């Protein structure tokens, strides 16, 4: 049933601009929500913009002793790893099949999420159907191009968060990313943030966003709360 299914979308972009450095999705931002959604009784599917096996940010998958519990758990989940190895392409997804959509971050999302017409269309369909739209860290970059049925930004007038300017500057990538996410979110919606690199999530109706990798868990928990409220 669609009310018990969630789709997590990952970036397919692999390069940090012209820096020669690799990027992709951020592992914690996929692994933590995956486990939380599954534990809450939802069937979780994985998608990426191009489909197939997406690249992850190499810095987001540390050595075993430094991995979070969520990452360790996912790496032992054969079913989850199988889904990650063959993600669905966003263009092949139907909003009618899912109760909610979650955009994981990673710097790669800054390049391909805003430019993907299929993703923008899909998010608009979720919004129009009153379903949950959610994103964390750089994932909210995908919200920037999505429109509602009236042709307005789906975050217009909405409280929203995402990776802050201060956090981007601290990563040393402010001069490499194609735009500053905080500025773009603030231009379309009502941007808000918490302390840098600390858990912070905002819920505004059926829109749920999180600020940074540390916000992956609380953002996913908020998604579950909203979905449970919708299905009561």
Phi, psi and omega in degrees: 000144184295332183285358178239022180232138178230142177247129175258128183253134182242152176291154173249003183279141189238355185233139177276081179057229179258018184284342184081005181260149182275152174214191182161209177277158180266121193302315181299327184284348171260313188293315182295310177299321180304311181293318182295316179296317180296317180295335179275002176095012180266144171278126186250128175246155179243138178224163172216168185296322182258348185081174182079203182266111181280153177280148175252155175298119183301331179285350182267358178236082183285180176297159190308319184291342180254001181286145175289165179298323181295318179293315179301318180295315182296321181294345176260358183267098183298323180294316179295318179296325177296319178294321181293327182288342182217061180296152175286150173280139182306322182297342182264002184269141174248130180298334182295341184274353188226153176274335182201162179231142182230122179263108176285156181262212194113142185300335178304327182298338180291337180267310189262334181300309183292339185267356187268107181296325180295321178292316179300317179297316181297316179297321176298323179292319176299315181298313182297329181273001180072025181266168184281129174245128184216158183197155180224146174061250176272354178303323178301349175301331179290340181284341189294329184261355184277138181241152175273184184298335180271000179088010179264157176303139181290348177254007179300123180074007182259145171287128184213151175227172180178181184305126187277162176302319181296318179294320179297319179298323181289337176281345183081013184249009182300331180269001183250322180296150184291340177197166177267120187299316180304314182297318182290322177294320180294330180287337182254329183224199179254090185287140176217154181212163176248194179301145184299136177058026174244155181300129178204126181221147182236135175243124176227096185065238179264011177256124182232125180227156178229152192278322192203179181304324180294346181267001184301315183292309183294327178294315178296322178296321178294323177299315179299318179299315180295316180297320178294323177294320180295324186271003179286000000 
